[in-house]
Amino acid sequence: MKEEKPQAKNSLLLNLLVLGSLIWAFFPIFPRSSSGIDLSLFSQFPVLQEGRVKPLDTVARSSLLMLSHKESVSTKEEEISSSKWLLDLISRPAIADLEKVFCIDNLDVLGFFNLPQNAQRYFSFNQIAPSWDKLEKKADSIEKIPAKSRSSFESALLEAEEQMVLYQRLKFSLEIPELPDSLPSILLKNPQAIAKNKRLQKELSDVLTRSNFIDQSAYFWAIPISSGSQYAWVSSGKAIGQLLLQGTLSSPLLFYHQMEEARKTSDPAAFNAAANSYRQWLKKNLPSQWRWSRYEEIFNAVSPFWKGLVLYFVIFILLAISWVVLPEFLTRLAMRLLVVAWSVHSFGILCRIVIQGRPPVTNLYSSAVFIGWVAVLLCWILEKKFPKGFAAMTASIIGFTTLIIAHHLAMTGDTMEMMRAVLNSNFWLSTHVSSITIGYASTFVAGTLGILYILKGVLTPSLDKEAAKALVQMTYGIICFSLLFSFVGTVLGGIWADQSWGRFWGWDPKENGALLIVLWNAIILHARWGGFIRERGLMVMAVLGNVITSLSWFGVNMLGIGLHSYGWMDKAFFWLSIFILSQLAIAALGGLPPPYWKSKLQS
């Protein structure tokens, strides 16, 4: 009976920890109200940006990520949510301009702006604005240099210029120009009177000029106006122009004006009244856009991929500790948390599919998310068959790494961007992209298992024959699985290309990369079947498969040629190079003769 009590306590503690993690993983965190203002309601309002209707919350989060690489603004007094920051930028720009939202790491760029070169990384608009004219001229000259030929300083300076432009476009997106007191009433009651009054004509001309500027500069369009039986999204500048030229006042424009005025005067009751009026208008006139905008705001509030990333990291730590102390309890906890992490990961992918109405993989960001999801699923299945903890460790490593990659890719803008015209979805494209991405994921799983085999074998005496056999069997099975999906995905891609581009194969770099994965996996299997390699050779070749897959997935996209090129990325190139060098180093480590291995295994 004495032995049963500790076990019962352990089980209770285990269940409580898992329940707590489950609640935390799926609990949405909405923007907190500030001074009584309903920020959550404001963040739900739909706008049109880059061809997609989305909530203001998405615009605020993605914009702040591009500026500061974070989704909130840290001050001495509080942590400002992205929605509150955007609201202040629109309605109280003088205050927002003091917030340190620009992330600058490059010391030469700091010198260019005459900013202090210390540990501080974040700066305000007011600190950078004095150098704006100089920055524009320098950026114009840098843009003439090919991306691959730019220095790190030039690339960083161009990025800073793009951040400044984004910041100012956001500021103008919901600006409503001040109208002279007499102008609105005359426009609505007696527009002909303007033609007889030069002062009114001058006032009208000035406001129209400002409205046109706002219309051209706006980062998003927030005003739906009636266009026959439907509504069209326009900027606040265009809505003002319609009011001035046609005497038509858009209700959403009026509601936004009331919200901005209430925010300027710190009147939360008036702000919430205007926000609720606009909500009722949206529910009546644009119910679909309003509903989907709310769903996306809930998805953002849950932050499934960020929480999945945290859980995968915790799982890795638990498994690492379990190799030293409390192996049974920590392994059980890690396996249950792996289910929680994969579940919230799955929730995120499902939400993206529903919101976009697209397959799970549409761009580099979604491919990173999907690769991690597939890898974790495969590892969970392997762990059930080979309960040694190796597959679970592999799952945590790949899950964490792919979501870190996705997090950094999110800093380039909206991750649910509209697909390029050439990638308009059809059956062959959807199946091709999904299959080829599963091939990527499974090859990375095999390579990571190979890394565990080599590191444990060379650096520790803990890799016994039983553990080594389990790792080799898992790797061999995954390579077979990867070969199947890589081959099927490549063939399906050819069928889609034949329908879309009129040719099955064109030796495009991306096509060549996919083919290399197929050939490499086939070479590994044939080398094993032919007796050219044994267990150790299989694992070394699996690690080298990571190099080929990373080049096919990421590398060829940066070549600047071919139909799958997405442009040069300095930071991506640096980290890709580091990854490839690390894989080559581990493969070289695996090639050391058996006497140099701490674990004494037959080669």
Wavefront OBJ file of the C-alpha trace (Angstrom):
o trace
v 0.000 0.000 0.000
v 2.890 2.375 0.727
v 4.167 1.968 -2.852
v 0.751 2.668 -4.353
v 0.438 6.116 -2.727
v 3.462 7.678 -4.478
v 2.246 6.219 -7.770
v -1.233 7.661 -7.190
v 0.292 11.057 -6.375
v 2.433 10.883 -9.505
v -0.593 10.044 -11.635
v -2.596 12.894 -10.106
v 0.255 15.331 -10.659
v 0.696 14.066 -14.206
v -2.995 14.536 -15.019
v -3.075 18.005 -13.477
v -0.028 19.107 -15.483
v -1.501 17.788 -18.713
v -4.893 19.366 -18.003
v -3.228 22.678 -17.219
v -1.214 22.567 -20.433
v -4.341 21.717 -22.413
v -6.257 24.681 -20.988
v -3.296 27.004 -21.567
v -2.797 25.749 -25.139
v -6.373 26.404 -26.255
v -7.250 29.410 -24.095
v -7.517 32.564 -26.257
v -5.886 35.739 -24.980
v -7.748 38.750 -26.357
v -6.377 42.307 -26.294
v -7.017 43.762 -22.867
v -9.229 46.795 -22.663
v -7.372 50.042 -22.075
v -9.026 52.706 -19.920
v -12.402 51.130 -20.559
v -12.023 50.956 -24.346
v -13.219 47.690 -25.905
v -10.031 46.769 -27.767
v -11.231 43.246 -28.514
v -14.197 44.590 -30.471
v -12.018 47.075 -32.353
v -9.553 44.316 -33.295
v -12.366 42.248 -34.862
v -13.397 44.844 -37.449
v -12.727 43.575 -40.992
v -10.535 45.452 -43.468
v -9.186 44.688 -46.939
v -5.418 44.347 -47.221
v -3.403 42.722 -50.022
v -6.548 41.350 -51.621
v -7.853 39.602 -48.499
v -10.483 40.636 -45.970
v -9.020 40.176 -42.494
v -9.510 41.599 -38.989
v -7.623 44.669 -37.810
v -6.023 42.321 -35.277
v -4.213 40.439 -38.071
v -3.029 43.682 -39.651
v -1.779 44.956 -36.286
v 0.033 41.717 -35.380
v 1.701 41.177 -38.750
v 2.696 44.846 -39.032
v 4.223 44.949 -35.572
v 6.083 41.709 -36.305
v 7.593 43.319 -39.399
v 8.618 46.399 -37.404
v 9.731 45.034 -34.042
v 9.775 41.232 -34.512
v 7.263 41.025 -31.636
v 3.480 41.120 -31.351
v 3.416 43.684 -28.545
v 5.189 46.859 -27.476
v 7.090 46.842 -24.187
v 7.172 49.990 -22.088
v 8.161 50.675 -18.483
v 4.503 50.949 -17.498
v 2.817 48.158 -19.467
v 2.880 45.653 -22.304
v 0.900 47.274 -25.129
v -1.010 44.888 -27.392
v -0.697 45.221 -31.154
v -4.343 46.336 -31.442
v -3.886 49.138 -28.904
v -0.690 50.214 -30.657
v -2.467 50.370 -34.034
v -5.402 52.283 -32.557
v -3.019 54.846 -31.057
v -1.060 55.096 -34.307
v -4.283 55.932 -36.141
v -5.973 58.194 -33.598
v -3.079 59.539 -31.475
v -0.016 59.462 -33.743
v 1.920 61.923 -31.595
v 1.829 59.416 -28.721
v 2.494 56.384 -30.940
v 5.531 58.110 -32.444
v 7.184 57.958 -29.025
v 6.831 54.165 -28.710
v 9.977 52.161 -29.476
v 8.740 49.776 -32.159
v 11.587 49.776 -34.698
v 14.021 46.901 -34.180
v 17.527 47.785 -35.444
v 20.403 45.344 -34.875
v 22.964 46.558 -37.380
v 25.534 48.880 -35.771
v 26.263 50.637 -39.069
v 22.569 51.462 -39.478
v 22.510 52.893 -35.958
v 25.460 55.086 -36.925
v 23.640 56.172 -40.086
v 20.706 57.340 -37.922
v 23.035 58.884 -35.299
v 21.545 56.567 -32.684
v 23.389 55.219 -29.621
v 25.341 52.020 -30.396
v 24.658 50.095 -27.211
v 22.587 47.139 -26.092
v 19.374 48.970 -26.996
v 17.647 47.440 -30.037
v 14.332 49.303 -30.190
v 13.782 52.912 -31.277
v 10.845 55.228 -31.852
v 9.695 56.920 -35.029
v 10.731 60.273 -33.611
v 14.293 59.027 -33.144
v 14.576 57.902 -36.778
v 12.464 60.571 -38.522
v 15.208 63.258 -38.636
v 17.177 60.987 -40.998
v 14.200 60.225 -43.255
v 15.292 62.304 -46.271
v 18.830 60.917 -46.108
v 17.432 57.376 -45.776
v 15.175 57.759 -48.829
v 18.054 58.896 -51.037
v 20.320 56.095 -49.834
v 17.575 53.483 -50.278
v 16.955 54.610 -53.868
v 20.598 53.962 -54.721
v 20.644 50.594 -52.892
v 17.599 49.342 -54.797
v 19.614 49.585 -58.029
v 22.088 47.008 -56.658
v 21.167 43.305 -57.201
v 19.985 41.689 -53.962
v 22.791 39.131 -53.911
v 25.438 41.864 -54.269
v 24.265 44.056 -51.386
v 26.310 44.292 -48.218
v 24.724 43.491 -44.852
v 24.623 47.231 -44.107
v 22.850 47.998 -47.386
v 20.302 45.218 -46.840
v 19.665 46.365 -43.268
v 19.287 49.975 -44.370
v 16.808 48.991 -47.068
v 14.853 47.016 -44.481
v 14.778 50.066 -42.205
v 13.426 52.185 -45.070
v 10.707 49.607 -45.742
v 9.778 49.646 -42.051
v 9.481 53.433 -42.071
v 7.259 53.338 -45.159
v 5.054 50.657 -43.587
v 4.740 52.658 -40.372
v 3.626 55.788 -42.196
v 1.227 53.904 -44.459
v -0.412 52.417 -41.360
v -0.684 55.885 -39.851
v -2.503 57.178 -42.951
v -4.756 54.128 -43.418
v -7.636 55.406 -41.305
v -6.832 59.099 -41.286
v -9.916 61.222 -41.745
v -8.982 64.781 -42.830
v -10.412 67.662 -40.863
v -13.304 69.225 -42.770
v -13.949 72.968 -42.416
v -17.036 73.487 -40.261
v -19.191 74.895 -43.046
v -18.186 72.448 -45.782
v -20.064 69.256 -44.789
v -23.432 70.984 -44.304
v -23.129 72.873 -47.599
v -22.161 69.670 -49.416
v -25.179 67.829 -48.075
v -27.707 70.661 -48.337
v -26.611 72.963 -51.189
v -23.590 71.594 -53.148
v -24.180 74.134 -55.957
v -23.165 76.921 -53.594
v -19.536 75.772 -53.719
v -19.220 76.716 -57.397
v -19.998 80.348 -56.496
v -17.633 80.626 -53.527
v -13.834 80.696 -54.080
v -13.085 80.139 -50.403
v -15.181 76.987 -50.348
v -13.583 75.842 -53.599
v -10.128 76.275 -52.031
v -11.209 74.364 -48.922
v -12.669 71.604 -51.075
v -9.520 71.395 -53.198
v -7.260 71.166 -50.132
v -9.290 68.376 -48.547
v -9.503 66.477 -51.839
v -5.718 66.699 -52.247
v -5.228 65.291 -48.758
v -7.853 62.599 -49.359
v -6.150 61.496 -52.566
v -2.843 61.283 -50.720
v -4.433 59.128 -48.007
v -6.020 56.931 -50.660
v -2.637 56.378 -52.374
v -0.741 55.823 -49.116
v -3.175 53.611 -47.162
v -1.815 50.188 -46.166
v -5.327 48.766 -45.789
v -8.854 49.724 -46.810
v -11.265 49.851 -43.895
v -14.409 51.493 -45.319
v -17.073 49.366 -47.060
v -19.238 51.490 -49.374
v -22.336 50.476 -51.256
v -21.741 49.497 -54.879
v -25.070 48.402 -56.303
v -26.192 45.237 -54.521
v -22.759 44.678 -52.983
v -20.180 46.538 -50.940
v -16.698 47.535 -52.097
v -13.801 48.239 -49.747
v -12.120 51.628 -50.073
v -9.705 53.736 -48.049
v -10.875 56.450 -45.711
v -9.420 58.950 -48.195
v -11.591 57.644 -51.012
v -14.654 57.613 -48.754
v -14.006 61.280 -47.902
v -13.628 62.007 -51.618
v -16.993 60.397 -52.261
v -18.509 62.568 -49.544
v -17.004 65.723 -51.043
v -17.813 64.976 -54.693
v -21.126 63.147 -54.385
v -22.444 64.246 -50.999
v -22.678 60.583 -49.889
v -21.667 59.867 -46.288
v -20.591 56.279 -45.550
v -21.837 55.045 -42.169
v -18.593 53.080 -41.441
v -16.604 56.265 -42.071
v -18.759 58.069 -39.537
v -18.326 55.281 -36.982
v -14.535 55.260 -37.365
v -14.495 59.059 -37.089
v -16.454 58.843 -33.855
v -14.096 56.175 -32.485
v -11.013 58.214 -33.322
v -12.429 61.367 -31.798
v -13.412 59.459 -28.665
v -9.903 58.016 -28.378
v -8.327 61.450 -28.805
v -10.488 62.880 -26.011
v -10.157 59.755 -23.802
v -13.901 59.082 -23.828
v -14.285 55.258 -23.591
v -18.091 55.391 -23.428
v -18.302 57.262 -26.749
v -15.703 54.940 -28.286
v -17.575 51.786 -27.248
v -20.902 53.240 -28.406
v -19.481 53.951 -31.870
v -17.772 50.528 -31.990
v -21.022 48.771 -31.061
v -22.923 50.758 -33.675
v -20.420 49.678 -36.311
v -20.670 46.063 -35.132
v -24.449 46.156 -35.590
v -23.991 47.704 -39.047
v -21.556 44.948 -40.057
v -23.822 42.174 -38.755
v -26.668 43.600 -40.841
v -24.857 44.545 -44.051
v -21.733 42.335 -44.185
v -22.564 39.315 -42.016
v -20.156 36.941 -43.769
v -17.117 39.223 -43.595
v -17.928 40.051 -39.983
v -18.275 36.388 -39.000
v -15.026 35.270 -40.670
v -13.167 38.247 -39.265
v -14.249 37.244 -35.762
v -13.136 33.647 -36.360
v -9.695 34.813 -37.475
v -9.374 37.076 -34.438
v -10.104 34.068 -32.189
v -7.469 32.062 -34.087
v -4.979 34.879 -33.498
v -5.916 35.044 -29.821
v -5.231 31.324 -29.339
v -1.803 31.646 -31.070
v -1.625 27.880 -31.664
v 1.761 27.795 -33.371
v 3.488 29.910 -30.747
v 2.047 27.735 -27.967
v 2.991 24.594 -29.889
v 6.544 25.925 -30.165
v 6.709 26.445 -26.396
v 5.325 22.963 -25.718
v 7.813 21.273 -28.066
v 10.651 23.043 -26.265
v 9.314 21.901 -22.875
v 9.034 18.324 -24.180
v 12.657 18.415 -25.340
v 13.808 19.608 -21.892
v 11.726 16.953 -20.103
v 13.110 14.150 -22.266
v 16.670 15.389 -21.838
v 16.246 15.465 -18.034
v 14.568 12.032 -18.098
v 17.838 10.510 -19.302
v 19.321 11.535 -15.925
v 16.508 11.488 -13.327
v 12.858 10.400 -13.011
v 12.851 8.588 -16.373
v 9.414 6.995 -16.077
v 7.474 10.054 -14.835
v 9.128 12.589 -17.133
v 8.820 10.359 -20.201
v 5.114 9.791 -19.538
v 4.605 13.526 -19.050
v 6.540 14.333 -22.234
v 4.515 11.864 -24.305
v 1.227 13.300 -23.084
v 2.401 16.845 -23.674
v 3.412 15.760 -27.183
v -0.235 14.893 -27.838
v -1.286 18.314 -26.499
v 1.329 20.084 -28.641
v 0.335 18.174 -31.763
v -3.341 18.857 -31.046
v -2.888 22.629 -30.814
v -0.604 22.415 -33.862
v -3.414 20.583 -35.703
v -5.950 23.165 -34.556
v -3.827 25.924 -36.065
v -3.511 24.172 -39.424
v -7.232 23.374 -39.525
v -8.101 27.015 -38.776
v -5.845 28.216 -41.593
v -7.486 25.761 -44.019
v -10.979 26.952 -43.049
v -10.136 30.674 -43.072
v -8.264 30.538 -46.391
v -10.412 27.882 -48.049
v -7.125 26.442 -49.328
v -5.033 23.290 -48.837
v -2.658 23.292 -45.848
v 0.412 24.356 -47.875
v 0.222 27.609 -49.860
v 3.550 29.374 -49.118
v 6.861 28.909 -47.313
v 5.317 29.745 -43.928
v 2.595 27.131 -44.225
v 5.092 24.574 -45.538
v 7.188 24.992 -42.373
v 4.105 24.571 -40.203
v 2.929 21.508 -42.151
v 6.375 19.857 -42.212
v 6.531 20.089 -38.431
v 3.008 18.714 -38.078
v 3.686 15.687 -40.307
v 7.047 15.026 -38.634
v 5.523 15.016 -35.149
v 2.754 12.653 -36.267
v 5.266 10.243 -37.808
v 7.436 10.384 -34.694
v 4.467 9.682 -32.434
v 3.660 6.570 -34.477
v 7.316 5.470 -34.306
v 7.392 6.053 -30.550
v 4.389 3.785 -30.107
v 6.191 1.027 -32.022
v 9.663 1.697 -30.546
v 9.097 3.170 -27.051
v 12.676 4.285 -26.472
v 12.131 8.055 -26.349
v 14.182 8.659 -29.507
v 11.201 9.348 -31.769
v 9.644 11.650 -29.150
v 12.902 13.572 -28.900
v 12.995 13.817 -32.703
v 9.412 15.104 -32.692
v 10.251 17.846 -30.201
v 13.335 18.920 -32.164
v 11.611 19.081 -35.557
v 8.394 20.550 -34.164
v 10.279 23.314 -32.364
v 12.645 24.021 -35.276
v 9.964 24.233 -37.958
v 7.772 26.514 -35.844
v 10.771 28.755 -35.129
v 11.318 28.960 -38.892
v 7.624 29.760 -39.368
v 7.797 32.467 -36.676
v 10.642 34.204 -38.498
v 8.890 33.855 -41.860
v 5.861 35.581 -40.307
v 7.999 38.715 -39.951
v 7.723 39.273 -43.712
v 3.963 39.965 -43.620
v 0.565 38.286 -43.594
v 1.071 34.502 -43.555
v -2.312 33.907 -45.203
v -1.470 35.985 -48.248
v -3.355 35.534 -51.505
v -1.797 32.825 -53.667
v 0.035 33.780 -56.834
v -2.051 33.428 -60.011
v 0.157 30.618 -61.282
v -0.647 28.673 -58.098
v -4.431 28.817 -58.341
v -5.548 25.686 -56.574
v -6.750 22.572 -58.314
v -6.713 18.884 -57.420
v -3.272 18.136 -58.851
v -1.643 21.142 -57.210
v -3.150 20.372 -53.799
v -2.103 16.734 -53.844
v 1.333 17.553 -55.289
v 2.178 20.161 -52.642
v 0.857 18.034 -49.772
v 2.700 14.900 -50.943
v 5.998 16.629 -51.600
v 5.836 18.372 -48.201
v 5.196 15.047 -46.476
v 8.307 13.850 -48.302
v 10.278 16.788 -46.876
v 8.995 16.100 -43.368
v 9.761 12.379 -43.409
v 13.267 12.943 -44.796
v 13.946 15.385 -41.964
v 12.652 12.788 -39.474
v 15.078 10.194 -40.854
v 17.923 12.718 -40.765
v 17.185 13.749 -37.172
v 17.100 10.106 -36.073
v 20.479 9.767 -37.757
v 21.765 12.759 -35.763
v 20.635 11.194 -32.481
v 22.317 7.924 -33.430
v 25.634 9.602 -34.252
v 25.744 12.017 -31.316
v 24.791 9.380 -28.763
v 27.173 6.883 -30.296
v 30.209 9.147 -30.649
v 29.832 11.351 -27.589
v 28.282 8.989 -24.999
v 28.480 5.303 -24.079
v 24.662 5.129 -23.797
v 23.930 3.834 -27.312
v 23.678 0.083 -26.745
v 22.939 -2.472 -29.435
v 19.207 -2.559 -28.663
v 18.824 1.212 -28.885
v 20.964 1.337 -32.038
v 18.849 -1.367 -33.669
v 15.633 0.549 -32.866
v 17.049 3.777 -34.324
v 18.195 2.031 -37.509
v 14.828 0.301 -37.983
v 12.957 3.576 -37.525
v 15.235 5.391 -39.942
v 15.012 2.677 -42.570
v 11.204 2.630 -42.404
v 10.956 6.412 -42.615
v 13.295 6.528 -45.633
v 11.009 4.056 -47.440
v 8.022 6.209 -46.512
v 9.812 9.346 -47.687
v 10.788 7.794 -51.012
v 7.166 6.911 -51.713
v 5.747 10.372 -50.989
v 8.628 12.256 -52.600
v 8.239 10.234 -55.788
v 4.434 10.508 -55.861
v 4.604 14.243 -55.090
v 7.130 14.842 -57.875
v 5.001 12.964 -60.427
v 1.857 14.836 -59.335
v 3.781 18.090 -59.711
v 4.624 17.125 -63.278
v 0.969 16.401 -64.034
v -0.034 19.795 -62.614
v 2.743 21.543 -64.567
v 1.583 19.847 -67.741
v -1.947 21.187 -67.217
v -0.868 24.672 -66.084
v 2.288 25.347 -68.102
v 1.969 22.868 -70.972
v 5.016 20.768 -70.063
v 5.536 17.875 -67.637
v 9.166 18.625 -66.796
v 11.256 21.745 -67.381
v 14.390 21.239 -65.255
v 13.314 24.079 -62.992
v 15.569 24.303 -59.883
v 12.661 23.344 -57.612
v 11.857 20.351 -59.795
v 15.501 19.306 -59.742
v 15.548 19.618 -55.950
v 12.493 17.384 -55.601
v 14.083 14.845 -57.931
v 17.302 14.884 -55.886
v 15.367 13.924 -52.746
v 13.832 10.972 -54.589
v 17.204 9.885 -55.974
v 19.009 10.291 -52.645
v 16.485 8.180 -50.744
v 16.620 5.567 -53.501
v 20.435 5.571 -53.355
v 20.352 5.023 -49.574
v 18.024 2.041 -49.914
v 19.957 0.484 -52.790
v 23.256 0.990 -50.971
v 21.781 -0.784 -47.958
v 20.272 -3.605 -50.008
v 23.511 -4.058 -51.948
v 25.604 -4.244 -48.797
v 27.606 -1.104 -49.618
v 26.648 0.430 -46.256
v 25.748 -0.995 -42.893
v 23.896 0.542 -39.978
v 26.315 3.400 -39.416
v 26.509 4.230 -43.108
v 22.710 4.299 -43.310
v 22.517 6.851 -40.514
v 25.254 9.042 -41.995
v 23.504 9.094 -45.373
v 20.202 9.912 -43.636
v 21.849 12.984 -42.068
v 23.128 14.078 -45.491
v 19.511 13.819 -46.661
v 18.834 16.866 -44.438
v 21.226 18.883 -46.599
v 19.534 17.919 -49.858
v 16.044 18.476 -48.447
v 16.884 21.897 -46.981
v 18.313 23.006 -50.329
v 15.238 21.750 -52.172
v 12.826 23.293 -49.670
v 14.538 26.632 -49.046
v 17.725 26.975 -51.052
v 16.418 26.881 -54.604
v 13.793 29.514 -53.743
v 16.598 32.049 -53.282
v 18.381 31.455 -56.580
v 16.403 34.171 -58.310
v 15.612 31.937 -61.286
v 12.831 29.517 -62.139
v 9.097 29.510 -61.571
v 9.483 28.723 -57.856
v 11.821 31.591 -56.964
v 10.657 33.765 -54.057
v 13.642 36.111 -53.812
v 16.954 36.426 -52.042
v 16.908 36.507 -48.231
v 20.159 37.379 -46.462
v 19.125 36.044 -43.067
v 17.691 32.856 -44.533
v 20.900 32.281 -46.509
v 23.013 32.691 -43.364
v 21.002 30.233 -41.289
v 20.686 27.794 -44.190
v 24.470 27.825 -44.536
v 24.900 27.232 -40.790
v 22.446 24.326 -40.928
v 24.177 22.694 -43.890
v 27.605 23.034 -42.270
v 26.267 21.501 -39.050
v 24.849 18.520 -40.938
v 28.119 17.983 -42.792
v 30.005 18.149 -39.474
v 27.695 15.587 -37.873
v 27.996 13.309 -40.915
v 31.789 13.602 -40.684
v 31.546 12.749 -36.986
v 29.534 9.671 -37.912
v 32.277 8.662 -40.331
v 34.870 8.355 -37.557
v 36.258 4.816 -37.176
v 34.588 2.687 -34.449
v 37.497 3.047 -31.960
v 36.683 6.772 -31.703
v 33.074 6.073 -30.712
v 32.365 5.993 -26.975
v 29.539 3.535 -27.623
v 31.164 0.316 -28.782
v 29.067 -0.848 -31.735
v 29.846 -2.821 -34.836
v 30.108 -0.619 -37.951
l 1 2 3 4 5 6 7 8 9 10 11 12 13 14 15 16 17 18 19 20 21 22 23 24 25 26 27 28 29 30 31 32 33 34 35 36 37 38 39 40 41 42 43 44 45 46 47 48 49 50 51 52 53 54 55 56 57 58 59 60 61 62 63 64 65 66 67 68 69 70 71 72 73 74 75 76 77 78 79 80 81 82 83 84 85 86 87 88 89 90 91 92 93 94 95 96 97 98 99 100 101 102 103 104 105 106 107 108 109 110 111 112 113 114 115 116 117 118 119 120 121 122 123 124 125 126 127 128 129 130 131 132 133 134 135 136 137 138 139 140 141 142 143 144 145 146 147 148 149 150 151 152 153 154 155 156 157 158 159 160 161 162 163 164 165 166 167 168 169 170 171 172 173 174 175 176 177 178 179 180 181 182 183 184 185 186 187 188 189 190 191 192 193 194 195 196 197 198 199 200 201 202 203 204 205 206 207 208 209 210 211 212 213 214 215 216 217 218 219 220 221 222 223 224 225 226 227 228 229 230 231 232 233 234 235 236 237 238 239 240 241 242 243 244 245 246 247 248 249 250 251 252 253 254 255 256 257 258 259 260 261 262 263 264 265 266 267 268 269 270 271 272 273 274 275 276 277 278 279 280 281 282 283 284 285 286 287 288 289 290 291 292 293 294 295 296 297 298 299 300 301 302 303 304 305 306 307 308 309 310 311 312 313 314 315 316 317 318 319 320 321 322 323 324 325 326 327 328 329 330 331 332 333 334 335 336 337 338 339 340 341 342 343 344 345 346 347 348 349 350 351 352 353 354 355 356 357 358 359 360 361 362 363 364 365 366 367 368 369 370 371 372 373 374 375 376 377 378 379 380 381 382 383 384 385 386 387 388 389 390 391 392 393 394 395 396 397 398 399 400 401 402 403 404 405 406 407 408 409 410 411 412 413 414 415 416 417 418 419 420 421 422 423 424 425 426 427 428 429 430 431 432 433 434 435 436 437 438 439 440 441 442 443 444 445 446 447 448 449 450 451 452 453 454 455 456 457 458 459 460 461 462 463 464 465 466 467 468 469 470 471 472 473 474 475 476 477 478 479 480 481 482 483 484 485 486 487 488 489 490 491 492 493 494 495 496 497 498 499 500 501 502 503 504 505 506 507 508 509 510 511 512 513 514 515 516 517 518 519 520 521 522 523 524 525 526 527 528 529 530 531 532 533 534 535 536 537 538 539 540 541 542 543 544 545 546 547 548 549 550 551 552 553 554 555 556 557 558 559 560 561 562 563 564 565 566 567 568 569 570 571 572 573 574 575 576 577 578 579 580 581 582 583 584 585 586 587 588 589 590 591 592 593 594 595 596 597 598 599 600 601 602 603
